[in-house]
Amino acid sequence: MADQYVAIADYDPAWADRFAEQQVLVEGLLRPWLSRPVEHIGSTSVPGLRAKPVIDMLAPVGSLDEARAALPVLADEARTHHLHVVEAEHTHARALLAFRDALRVDAGLRREYASVKERLARQHRDNRNAYTNAKTAFVERALRRAGIDPSPRDLLPE
């Protein structure tokens, strides 16, 4: 949000365990709507990459409209995990996975992204939405290099 502090932490191998713990719970709650298993995405899913210590998860569903029925049981004010419920075949779901995979295999891209994140975290330390918005151009360039044409996204309110 616009008034939330941006703190980048050293990579923590426990992030994978924190994802796995919640994956089981989320898959149980979303079982009727899931198209595939819940995936660990975002910077915490990339070994060695510094990140905000919030675990991003992708729940690929067959129909977003139908999956809306699960939203009340998924609501949580704690910011330890961020669940992205996206239709499995949507361009955004493919982009989230492609960006994660590109960072995992390309050390140069990972170093470049880490530098961008550090600079933007300093620049937007009191505004998480501005920080996220500012990363958009880098993410789009990385996706295009990976052969993905990113779909246009609305910026978050700052």
Summary of the structure (lengths in Angstrom):
residues: 158
radius of gyration: 15.4
end to end distance: 7.3
largest distance: 42.2
contacts: 459
relative contact order: 0.17
helix: 51%
strand: 13%
